[in-house]
Amino acid sequence: MCLRLNSNNVEKQQKIYGWNELKKELGKLMWKLVLEQFDDMLVKILLVIVFVSLVMAYINCHMSGEIFLEQVCEPML
């Protein structure tokens, strides 16, 4: 047996249960998406290594009299 709803039943059901629709979710903010990228432990370890490397390059530059930017950029070339 197949049950069908007539328009009166449909209106009654909509008043009780509402429309059959999903609510639209708000999108995430761009800065939150960027911060989520740094949530991984490996990324945090790599950031610490970069910071330590920059501090060591700064100390080395200061002691040898070289320009800091040359000391930092040289390994990339």
N, CA, C and O atoms as CSV, one atom per row, in Angstrom:
chain,resi,resn,atom,element,x,y,z
A,1,MET,N,N,0.836,-1.165,0.000
A,1,MET,CA,C,0.000,0.000,0.000
A,1,MET,C,C,0.892,1.244,0.000
A,1,MET,O,O,1.820,1.327,0.805
A,2,CYS,N,N,0.644,2.167,-0.843
A,2,CYS,CA,C,1.434,3.381,-1.003
A,2,CYS,C,C,0.668,4.553,-0.359
A,2,CYS,O,O,-0.482,4.826,-0.704
A,3,LEU,N,N,1.334,5.231,0.579
A,3,LEU,CA,C,0.716,6.381,1.235
A,3,LEU,C,C,1.203,7.650,0.566
A,3,LEU,O,O,2.402,7.822,0.344
A,4,ARG,N,N,0.294,8.524,0.250
A,4,ARG,CA,C,0.643,9.797,-0.377
A,4,ARG,C,C,0.099,10.918,0.482
A,4,ARG,O,O,-0.929,10.776,1.144
A,5,LEU,N,N,0.802,12.028,0.459
A,5,LEU,CA,C,0.369,13.200,1.209
A,5,LEU,C,C,-0.385,14.144,0.284
A,5,LEU,O,O,0.064,14.428,-0.827
A,6,ASN,N,N,-1.508,14.617,0.737
A,6,ASN,CA,C,-2.183,15.659,-0.037
A,6,ASN,C,C,-1.677,17.009,0.467
A,6,ASN,O,O,-0.901,17.056,1.422
A,7,SER,N,N,-2.093,18.079,-0.144
A,7,SER,CA,C,-1.558,19.401,0.185
A,7,SER,C,C,-1.873,19.800,1.628
A,7,SER,O,O,-1.066,20.486,2.255
A,8,ASN,N,N,-3.014,19.393,2.168
A,8,ASN,CA,C,-3.330,19.708,3.561
A,8,ASN,C,C,-2.371,18.997,4.508
A,8,ASN,O,O,-1.891,19.584,5.478
A,9,ASN,N,N,-2.100,17.735,4.220
A,9,ASN,CA,C,-1.161,16.986,5.053
A,9,ASN,C,C,0.258,17.550,4.949
A,9,ASN,O,O,0.999,17.576,5.932
A,10,VAL,N,N,0.620,17.995,3.763
A,10,VAL,CA,C,1.951,18.570,3.553
A,10,VAL,C,C,2.098,19.836,4.391
A,10,VAL,O,O,3.108,20.021,5.071
A,11,GLU,N,N,1.100,20.699,4.344
A,11,GLU,CA,C,1.158,21.946,5.118
A,11,GLU,C,C,1.223,21.657,6.620
A,11,GLU,O,O,1.960,22.317,7.352
A,12,LYS,N,N,0.465,20.688,7.064
A,12,LYS,CA,C,0.449,20.320,8.481
A,12,LYS,C,C,1.821,19.781,8.902
A,12,LYS,O,O,2.330,20.128,9.967
A,13,GLN,N,N,2.412,18.929,8.055
A,13,GLN,CA,C,3.732,18.367,8.357
A,13,GLN,C,C,4.811,19.464,8.369
A,13,GLN,O,O,5.722,19.437,9.197
A,14,GLN,N,N,4.696,20.434,7.436
A,14,GLN,CA,C,5.679,21.519,7.389
A,14,GLN,C,C,5.580,22.400,8.628
A,14,GLN,O,O,6.600,22.879,9.122
A,15,LYS,N,N,4.383,22.620,9.136
A,15,LYS,CA,C,4.226,23.415,10.350
A,15,LYS,C,C,4.838,22.689,11.550
A,15,LYS,O,O,5.431,23.316,12.428
A,16,ILE,N,N,4.691,21.387,11.578
A,16,ILE,CA,C,5.214,20.606,12.701
A,16,ILE,C,C,6.728,20.447,12.614
A,16,ILE,O,O,7.443,20.719,13.578
A,17,TYR,N,N,7.216,20.005,11.450
A,17,TYR,CA,C,8.626,19.630,11.309
A,17,TYR,C,C,9.478,20.656,10.564
A,17,TYR,O,O,10.706,20.580,10.607
A,18,GLY,N,N,8.853,21.603,9.891
A,18,GLY,CA,C,9.607,22.587,9.118
A,18,GLY,C,C,9.951,22.062,7.736
A,18,GLY,O,O,9.610,20.938,7.367
A,19,TRP,N,N,10.640,22.912,6.982
A,19,TRP,CA,C,11.046,22.543,5.626
A,19,TRP,C,C,12.158,21.503,5.682
A,19,TRP,O,O,12.909,21.438,6.656
A,20,ASN,N,N,12.256,20.708,4.655
A,20,ASN,CA,C,13.294,19.690,4.549
A,20,ASN,C,C,14.539,20.333,3.929
A,20,ASN,O,O,14.887,20.061,2.780
A,21,GLU,N,N,15.205,21.194,4.716
A,21,GLU,CA,C,16.368,21.918,4.228
A,21,GLU,C,C,17.469,21.881,5.281
A,21,GLU,O,O,17.207,21.852,6.483
A,22,LEU,N,N,18.679,21.884,4.806
A,22,LEU,CA,C,19.826,21.989,5.702
A,22,LEU,C,C,20.160,23.456,5.877
A,22,LEU,O,O,20.083,24.233,4.925
A,23,LYS,N,N,20.530,23.840,7.087
A,23,LYS,CA,C,20.920,25.219,7.333
A,23,LYS,C,C,22.315,25.453,6.787
A,23,LYS,O,O,23.195,24.601,6.905
A,24,LYS,N,N,22.504,26.613,6.193
A,24,LYS,CA,C,23.794,26.952,5.609
A,24,LYS,C,C,24.778,27.294,6.723
A,24,LYS,O,O,24.495,28.116,7.595
A,25,GLU,N,N,25.933,26.648,6.675
A,25,GLU,CA,C,26.971,26.908,7.668
A,25,GLU,C,C,27.812,28.093,7.226
A,25,GLU,O,O,28.040,28.307,6.035
A,26,LEU,N,N,28.264,28.852,8.203
A,26,LEU,CA,C,29.146,29.967,7.901
A,26,LEU,C,C,30.523,29.431,7.545
A,26,LEU,O,O,30.990,28.462,8.143
A,27,GLY,N,N,31.170,30.056,6.580
A,27,GLY,CA,C,32.517,29.644,6.195
A,27,GLY,C,C,33.543,30.080,7.231
A,27,GLY,O,O,33.282,30.977,8.032
A,28,LYS,N,N,34.701,29.449,7.213
A,28,LYS,CA,C,35.761,29.804,8.152
A,28,LYS,C,C,36.485,31.051,7.654
A,28,LYS,O,O,36.583,31.299,6.452
A,29,LEU,N,N,36.980,31.816,8.598
A,29,LEU,CA,C,37.750,32.995,8.252
A,29,LEU,C,C,39.111,32.580,7.707
A,29,LEU,O,O,39.644,31.531,8.070
A,30,MET,N,N,39.665,33.412,6.834
A,30,MET,CA,C,40.924,33.092,6.167
A,30,MET,C,C,42.066,32.915,7.177
A,30,MET,O,O,42.874,31.997,7.034
A,31,TRP,N,N,42.142,33.774,8.187
A,31,TRP,CA,C,43.247,33.681,9.137
A,31,TRP,C,C,43.127,32.432,9.988
A,31,TRP,O,O,44.142,31.905,10.443
A,32,LYS,N,N,41.907,31.939,10.220
A,32,LYS,CA,C,41.756,30.684,10.958
A,32,LYS,C,C,42.229,29.505,10.111
A,32,LYS,O,O,42.821,28.560,10.633
A,33,LEU,N,N,41.969,29.561,8.807
A,33,LEU,CA,C,42.457,28.508,7.915
A,33,LEU,C,C,43.986,28.476,7.886
A,33,LEU,O,O,44.594,27.406,7.871
A,34,VAL,N,N,44.595,29.661,7.880
A,34,VAL,CA,C,46.063,29.733,7.871
A,34,VAL,C,C,46.622,29.179,9.176
A,34,VAL,O,O,47.588,28.417,9.160
A,35,LEU,N,N,46.021,29.556,10.312
A,35,LEU,CA,C,46.509,29.057,11.599
A,35,LEU,C,C,46.332,27.552,11.744
A,35,LEU,O,O,47.132,26.901,12.415
A,36,GLU,N,N,45.305,26.996,11.131
A,36,GLU,CA,C,45.094,25.546,11.203
A,36,GLU,C,C,46.209,24.773,10.505
A,36,GLU,O,O,46.462,23.612,10.828
A,37,GLN,N,N,46.869,25.413,9.557
A,37,GLN,CA,C,47.962,24.748,8.852
A,37,GLN,C,C,49.161,24.515,9.767
A,37,GLN,O,O,49.960,23.610,9.523
A,38,PHE,N,N,49.292,25.329,10.823
A,38,PHE,CA,C,50.417,25.203,11.748
A,38,PHE,C,C,50.076,24.303,12.933
A,38,PHE,O,O,50.830,24.259,13.905
A,39,ASP,N,N,48.974,23.598,12.873
A,39,ASP,CA,C,48.540,22.753,13.980
A,39,ASP,C,C,49.247,21.405,13.988
A,39,ASP,O,O,49.144,20.672,14.971
A,40,ASP,N,N,49.945,21.065,12.946
A,40,ASP,CA,C,50.636,19.787,12.839
A,40,ASP,C,C,51.961,19.838,13.609
A,40,ASP,O,O,52.663,20.847,13.556
A,41,MET,N,N,52.301,18.785,14.310
A,41,MET,CA,C,53.522,18.743,15.120
A,41,MET,C,C,54.777,18.869,14.263
A,41,MET,O,O,55.737,19.523,14.672
A,42,LEU,N,N,54.786,18.255,13.085
A,42,LEU,CA,C,55.953,18.337,12.208
A,42,LEU,C,C,56.197,19.781,11.767
A,42,LEU,O,O,57.345,20.219,11.698
A,43,VAL,N,N,55.144,20.512,11.473
A,43,VAL,CA,C,55.285,21.915,11.076
A,43,VAL,C,C,55.849,22.730,12.239
A,43,VAL,O,O,56.696,23.599,12.035
A,44,LYS,N,N,55.387,22.454,13.441
A,44,LYS,CA,C,55.905,23.168,14.617
A,44,LYS,C,C,57.388,22.885,14.813
A,44,LYS,O,O,58.151,23.795,15.138
A,45,ILE,N,N,57.806,21.637,14.621
A,45,ILE,CA,C,59.224,21.286,14.745
A,45,ILE,C,C,60.049,22.014,13.688
A,45,ILE,O,O,61.125,22.532,13.987
A,46,LEU,N,N,59.557,22.054,12.477
A,46,LEU,CA,C,60.282,22.747,11.405
A,46,LEU,C,C,60.383,24.250,11.666
A,46,LEU,O,O,61.402,24.864,11.352
A,47,LEU,N,N,59.342,24.845,12.234
A,47,LEU,CA,C,59.401,26.271,12.568
A,47,LEU,C,C,60.435,26.548,13.652
A,47,LEU,O,O,61.127,27.565,13.598
A,48,VAL,N,N,60.550,25.665,14.625
A,48,VAL,CA,C,61.567,25.818,15.667
A,48,VAL,C,C,62.955,25.698,15.048
A,48,VAL,O,O,63.854,26.463,15.397
A,49,ILE,N,N,63.138,24.760,14.144
A,49,ILE,CA,C,64.436,24.590,13.478
A,49,ILE,C,C,64.796,25.831,12.663
A,49,ILE,O,O,65.948,26.263,12.666
A,50,VAL,N,N,63.823,26.400,11.974
A,50,VAL,CA,C,64.071,27.625,11.201
A,50,VAL,C,C,64.479,28.759,12.141
A,50,VAL,O,O,65.422,29.496,11.851
A,51,PHE,N,N,63.781,28.900,13.254
A,51,PHE,CA,C,64.101,29.956,14.214
A,51,PHE,C,C,65.515,29.782,14.766
A,51,PHE,O,O,66.274,30.749,14.840
A,52,VAL,N,N,65.867,28.572,15.148
A,52,VAL,CA,C,67.215,28.307,15.674
A,52,VAL,C,C,68.260,28.589,14.602
A,52,VAL,O,O,69.315,29.150,14.897
A,53,SER,N,N,67.980,28.210,13.377
A,53,SER,CA,C,68.919,28.453,12.277
A,53,SER,C,C,69.119,29.950,12.050
A,53,SER,O,O,70.240,30.395,11.801
A,54,LEU,N,N,68.037,30.730,12.135
A,54,LEU,CA,C,68.166,32.179,11.954
A,54,LEU,C,C,68.955,32.810,13.097
A,54,LEU,O,O,69.759,33.714,12.868
A,55,VAL,N,N,68.737,32.350,14.307
A,55,VAL,CA,C,69.493,32.879,15.445
A,55,VAL,C,C,70.972,32.548,15.288
A,55,VAL,O,O,71.826,33.400,15.534
A,56,MET,N,N,71.280,31.333,14.885
A,56,MET,CA,C,72.673,30.949,14.691
A,56,MET,C,C,73.318,31.754,13.559
A,56,MET,O,O,74.480,32.146,13.670
A,57,ALA,N,N,72.592,32.002,12.489
A,57,ALA,CA,C,73.126,32.800,11.386
A,57,ALA,C,C,73.359,34.238,11.838
A,57,ALA,O,O,74.351,34.853,11.446
A,58,TYR,N,N,72.462,34.781,12.655
A,58,TYR,CA,C,72.628,36.149,13.153
A,58,TYR,C,C,73.883,36.251,14.042
A,58,TYR,O,O,74.665,37.194,13.923
A,59,ILE,N,N,74.053,35.277,14.919
A,59,ILE,CA,C,75.235,35.280,15.792
A,59,ILE,C,C,76.496,35.144,14.969
A,59,ILE,O,O,77.479,35.841,15.225
A,60,ASN,N,N,76.489,34.261,13.984
A,60,ASN,CA,C,77.654,34.057,13.118
A,60,ASN,C,C,77.972,35.339,12.345
A,60,ASN,O,O,79.141,35.699,12.201
A,61,CYS,N,N,76.947,36.027,11.850
A,61,CYS,CA,C,77.156,37.287,11.116
A,61,CYS,C,C,77.742,38.347,12.028
A,61,CYS,O,O,78.669,39.068,11.660
A,62,HIS,N,N,77.195,38.424,13.198
A,62,HIS,CA,C,77.644,39.453,14.147
A,62,HIS,C,C,79.117,39.245,14.519
A,62,HIS,O,O,79.868,40.208,14.676
A,63,MET,N,N,79.511,37.993,14.657
A,63,MET,CA,C,80.905,37.694,15.031
A,63,MET,C,C,81.858,37.871,13.854
A,63,MET,O,O,82.996,38.296,14.052
A,64,SER,N,N,81.426,37.559,12.640
A,64,SER,CA,C,82.330,37.629,11.489
A,64,SER,C,C,82.258,38.959,10.752
A,64,SER,O,O,83.100,39.232,9.897
A,65,GLY,N,N,81.266,39.795,11.066
A,65,GLY,CA,C,81.151,41.094,10.413
A,65,GLY,C,C,80.464,41.037,9.070
A,65,GLY,O,O,80.458,42.035,8.350
A,66,GLU,N,N,79.892,39.920,8.710
A,66,GLU,CA,C,79.187,39.810,7.438
A,66,GLU,C,C,77.794,40.428,7.553
A,66,GLU,O,O,77.314,40.732,8.645
A,67,ILE,N,N,77.161,40.604,6.389
A,67,ILE,CA,C,75.796,41.120,6.360
A,67,ILE,C,C,74.842,39.953,6.614
A,67,ILE,O,O,74.971,38.881,6.023
A,68,PHE,N,N,73.891,40.190,7.500
A,68,PHE,CA,C,72.973,39.122,7.924
A,68,PHE,C,C,72.203,38.531,6.746
A,68,PHE,O,O,72.048,37.313,6.658
A,69,LEU,N,N,71.728,39.369,5.853
A,69,LEU,CA,C,70.935,38.895,4.717
A,69,LEU,C,C,71.751,37.964,3.821
A,69,LEU,O,O,71.226,36.973,3.314
A,70,GLU,N,N,73.027,38.278,3.625
A,70,GLU,CA,C,73.883,37.397,2.818
A,70,GLU,C,C,74.067,36.044,3.505
A,70,GLU,O,O,74.073,35.003,2.849
A,71,GLN,N,N,74.214,36.069,4.817
A,71,GLN,CA,C,74.390,34.827,5.562
A,71,GLN,C,C,73.170,33.952,5.492
A,71,GLN,O,O,73.287,32.730,5.410
A,72,VAL,N,N,71.983,34.562,5.523
A,72,VAL,CA,C,70.726,33.796,5.497
A,72,VAL,C,C,70.422,33.314,4.087
A,72,VAL,O,O,69.965,32.185,3.908
A,73,CYS,N,N,70.665,34.144,3.089
A,73,CYS,CA,C,70.309,33.806,1.706
A,73,CYS,C,C,71.320,32.893,1.023
A,73,CYS,O,O,70.978,32.219,0.051
A,74,GLU,N,N,72.536,32.859,1.503
A,74,GLU,CA,C,73.575,32.070,0.863
A,74,GLU,C,C,73.220,30.585,0.763
A,74,GLU,O,O,73.423,29.995,-0.299
A,75,PRO,N,N,72.699,29.955,1.818
A,75,PRO,CA,C,72.362,28.530,1.699
A,75,PRO,C,C,71.264,28.259,0.670
A,75,PRO,O,O,71.172,27.152,0.141
A,76,MET,N,N,70.435,29.260,0.385
A,76,MET,CA,C,69.358,29.044,-0.578
A,76,MET,C,C,69.868,29.064,-2.004
A,76,MET,O,O,69.211,28.529,-2.897
A,77,LEU,N,N,71.016,29.664,-2.241
A,77,LEU,CA,C,71.523,29.778,-3.610
A,77,LEU,C,C,72.253,28.574,-4.023
A,77,LEU,O,O,72.746,28.506,-5.148
